[in-house]
Amino acid sequence: MALEVGDIVLCTVESIVGTNVFVTLDSGEEGCIVFSEVAPGRIRNIREYVVPQKKIVCKVLRLSSGRIDLSLRRVTMKEQKELKEAFKLEKSYESILKGILKEKVNEVKKEILKQGSIHEFLENSKENPNELERIVGKDDSKKILEIISAQQKKKKVVLKKEITLTTTDPDGVSQIKKIFEGIKGIKVRYLSGGKYVLSLDSDDVKKADNELMIRIEEIEKEAKKLGMEFSIIKK
């Protein structure tokens, strides 16, 4: 896929020359970060931020005549985390392919990458394996998907969010209990002073986080109907 301004990309620091940091994007393209885009304010020691051969997450600022200008300081912590997690997943799925396909792996990777990332392709293949079977054959396709399923079962996580839910209504306890009973798929634990922990088990962190937020929005909606005080406790 062609780069666009605003894209978040993973890079490897190659060298520091003058007030420029030269990097190689994972796509193989070369980019440059001027010191003012490494960190805000005066930089006393550039190696506190970038070190040759280390990977960093950058944002594409400009694309001009084959030149790629990047920024390190404009990348949020959330963007860094999401891209690094995606990178780990991609490498994990590449490792699965290599373990099954051996010397054929590079040829297969090229074929898959024409359609997107390896991770996304293999995740989609769990629902519809036809394209994977076309590329690697039915036997290898079955082995690959079985390994992915087995690994994901081992990696089950518990996502948690804390909320406050209070009311001055004399029947408030029963009302709150009724709200929680109407929200399916999550566990609720009372802490103290109107504080509750909501939790959800899943092997897909991103989907689980979205699902938990949907349930919290449902709780908030019901609470407002009853005139209750509701808030999400941010940490």
C-alpha positions in Angstrom: 0.0 0.0 0.0 1.2 3.5 -0.9 2.2 5.8 2.0 0.0 8.7 2.9 0.6 11.8 5.1 -0.5 10.9 8.6 0.3 7.2 8.4 1.9 5.7 11.5 4.9 3.6 10.5 7.5 1.4 12.1 11.1 2.4 11.3 14.7 1.3 12.1 17.2 4.0 12.9 20.1 3.8 10.5 22.3 6.9 11.3 22.4 10.3 12.9 24.0 13.0 10.7 24.1 16.6 11.7 20.6 17.5 12.9 18.9 14.7 10.9 18.0 11.1 11.8 17.9 8.7 8.9 15.7 5.7 9.1 14.5 2.8 7.1 10.7 2.0 7.1 9.6 -1.6 7.4 8.4 -1.2 3.8 12.1 -0.7 2.8 11.8 3.0 2.0 14.1 5.6 3.5 12.9 8.5 5.6 14.3 11.4 7.6 13.5 13.0 10.9 14.8 16.5 11.7 15.8 17.0 15.4 12.8 19.4 16.0 10.5 16.4 15.1 12.3 14.0 17.5 11.1 15.7 20.7 9.8 19.1 21.8 12.2 21.7 23.2 16.0 21.6 23.1 17.6 18.2 22.7 20.8 17.9 24.7 21.5 14.2 23.9 19.8 12.8 20.8 20.7 9.3 21.9 18.2 9.5 24.7 15.5 9.4 22.0 17.0 7.5 19.0 19.8 4.9 18.8 21.0 3.3 15.5 19.5 -0.1 14.8 16.6 0.4 17.2 13.0 0.4 16.0 10.9 3.6 16.5 7.3 4.5 15.6 6.9 7.6 13.5 4.2 9.7 11.7 4.5 10.6 8.0 4.6 14.4 7.8 5.4 15.1 4.1 5.9 13.1 0.9 7.8 15.1 -1.8 9.8 14.0 -4.8 10.7 10.6 -3.2 11.5 12.2 0.1 9.7 11.0 3.3 9.7 13.4 6.2 8.8 11.8 9.5 8.0 12.9 13.1 8.7 11.0 16.3 7.3 13.5 18.7 3.8 13.7 17.1 3.1 10.0 17.7 0.8 9.4 20.7 1.5 6.6 23.3 -1.7 4.9 22.1 -0.5 4.9 18.5 2.9 3.6 19.5 1.3 0.7 21.5 -1.1 -0.2 18.8 1.6 -0.4 16.1 4.0 -2.3 18.2 1.3 -4.8 19.1 0.5 -5.2 15.4 4.2 -5.7 14.6 4.4 -8.5 17.3 1.3 -10.2 15.9 2.7 -10.0 12.3 6.0 -11.5 13.4 4.2 -14.2 15.3 2.0 -15.2 12.3 5.1 -15.1 10.1 6.7 -17.6 12.4 3.8 -19.9 12.2 4.0 -19.8 8.4 7.7 -20.5 8.5 7.3 -23.5 10.8 4.8 -25.1 8.5 6.0 -24.0 5.0 9.8 -24.1 5.5 11.5 -23.1 2.3 8.2 -22.1 0.6 7.5 -19.4 3.2 9.0 -16.4 1.3 7.0 -17.1 -1.8 3.8 -17.5 0.2 4.4 -14.3 2.1 4.7 -12.3 -1.1 1.4 -13.7 -2.3 -0.4 -12.9 1.0 1.1 -9.4 1.3 -0.5 -8.5 -2.0 -3.8 -8.6 -0.1 -2.8 -6.9 3.1 -1.0 -7.9 6.3 -0.2 -11.5 7.1 -2.0 -11.2 10.4 -5.3 -9.8 8.9 -5.2 -12.4 6.1 -4.8 -15.4 8.4 -7.4 -14.0 10.8 -9.9 -13.7 7.9 -8.9 -17.2 6.8 -10.3 -18.6 10.1 -13.8 -17.8 8.8 -13.1 -18.4 5.1 -10.0 -20.6 4.4 -10.6 -20.8 0.6 -7.9 -18.3 -0.4 -5.4 -19.7 2.1 -6.1 -23.2 0.7 -5.5 -21.9 -2.8 -2.1 -20.5 -1.8 -0.7 -23.2 0.4 -2.9 -26.2 -0.1 -5.6 -27.8 2.1 -3.3 -29.8 4.4 -0.9 -26.9 5.2 -3.9 -24.5 5.5 -5.5 -26.8 8.1 -2.2 -27.0 10.1 -1.7 -23.2 10.1 -5.2 -22.4 11.3 -5.0 -25.1 14.0 -1.8 -23.6 15.4 -3.4 -20.1 15.4 -6.4 -21.3 17.3 -4.3 -23.2 19.8 -2.2 -20.2 20.5 -5.1 -17.8 20.9 -6.8 -20.1 23.4 -3.6 -19.9 25.6 -3.5 -16.1 25.3 -6.9 -15.4 26.9 -6.9 -12.1 28.8 -9.2 -10.4 31.2 -10.1 -6.7 30.4 -11.3 -4.5 33.3 -12.9 -1.1 33.6 -14.0 0.7 36.7 -17.1 2.8 36.9 -19.1 4.7 39.6 -22.9 4.3 39.7 -24.8 6.1 42.5 -28.3 7.2 43.3 -30.3 8.8 46.1 -33.4 6.8 45.3 -34.5 4.6 48.3 -34.8 1.7 45.9 -31.4 2.4 44.4 -29.8 -0.9 45.2 -32.5 -2.9 43.5 -32.3 -0.5 40.4 -28.6 -0.9 40.1 -28.8 -4.7 40.4 -31.5 -4.7 37.7 -29.3 -2.7 35.4 -26.3 -5.1 35.7 -28.6 -8.1 35.3 -29.7 -6.7 32.0 -26.2 -6.4 30.6 -25.0 -9.8 29.3 -21.5 -11.1 28.8 -19.6 -9.2 31.6 -18.8 -9.8 35.2 -19.5 -7.2 37.8 -17.7 -6.8 41.2 -18.6 -4.2 43.8 -15.7 -2.2 45.3 -17.0 0.5 47.6 -18.8 3.8 47.6 -20.7 3.2 44.4 -17.6 1.9 42.6 -17.8 -1.3 40.4 -15.3 -3.3 38.3 -16.6 -4.6 35.0 -14.6 -7.4 33.4 -14.7 -9.4 30.2 -12.7 -12.5 29.2 -11.4 -12.7 25.6 -8.6 -13.9 23.3 -9.0 -10.8 21.1 -8.0 -7.7 23.1 -9.2 -5.1 20.6 -12.6 -6.7 20.1 -13.0 -7.3 23.8 -12.2 -3.6 24.6 -14.8 -2.5 22.0 -17.4 -5.0 23.4 -16.7 -3.8 27.0 -17.2 -0.1 26.0 -20.5 -1.0 24.3 -21.7 -2.6 27.5 -20.6 0.4 29.6 -22.5 2.7 27.2 -25.6 0.5 27.8 -25.2 0.8 31.5 -24.8 4.6 31.2 -27.9 4.9 29.1 -30.0 2.9 31.6 -28.5 4.9 34.5 -29.4 8.2 33.0 -33.0 7.1 32.4 -33.3 6.5 36.2 -31.5 9.8 37.1 -28.4 8.1 38.5 -24.9 9.5 38.6 -22.5 7.6 36.3 -18.9 8.0 35.4 -15.9 5.9 34.1 -12.9 5.9 36.4 -9.9 6.7 34.3 -6.5 5.5 35.4 
